[in-house]
């Protein structure tokens, strides 16, 4: 553990990242776009884990881990986008790095100060997806993304004036909105795999409530589900929302209410006993959730069976 902490290096500024990759100083202290194909230097990947102090959006023309399901492949060959946010650890073995072979956009959070995107950017869940949850692009999607990178590249390289920040911020917002749309498409094109994950999620929740785990571990968390499904929590919730209209937390609540109805209608356990049996620390929290979901209190629900 101490060895990992010692080898963990934090890139506080864009200049730190440029130095690490053998690049000249960035033209702007808060934003940099790196064209790996035309940088003019040999880019060096760090040999150790590092933490970002800024946002990173990179396009890789070739991606590993193309998804195979049954006899078919469900991802495109035209490369894809990877996202990382400040504070995220990038591992040297992630096949990711801060610089990719084509375009990488580095943005310090201060660049967004005074713009609505400063708050809105936290709503884009894909900044906390893991490296194996990359956005795979179709040929037309790739063309759209590359065109936005080129507009920003030209803006930074040819002129920096009073309008530059407004123009670049608007292009970043456009890029993020397209990424949001394309991820929704990816959830659809991976529907067979996603439906398999839905079944595994249902089995996981059923098994959790069926073997007394709740008595010792409490209510299952989104983190617990994600780890057992080998997904990041954000990707799991966004995938579920795209397929079912509900995020992972809402799925957990639905299962809790289903089990609560079963116990209230088939046993003589008190409301408090039902709450504790489902993993709630406080019966009041259980009663509040039950009323929110069913418009009935637990006791009112039980009386409806008498």
Helices and strands as residue ranges (DSSP letters): H 2-7, E 9-11, H 14-20, E 31-35, E 50-52, E 55-60, E 68-69, E 72-73, E 80-84, E 89-90, E 103-107, G 109-112, H 117-120, G 121-123, G 125-128, G 131-133, E 135-136, H 139-158, H 164-189, H 191-210, H 213-217, H 222-229, H 233-244, H 248-266, H 271-277, H 283-294, H 298-303
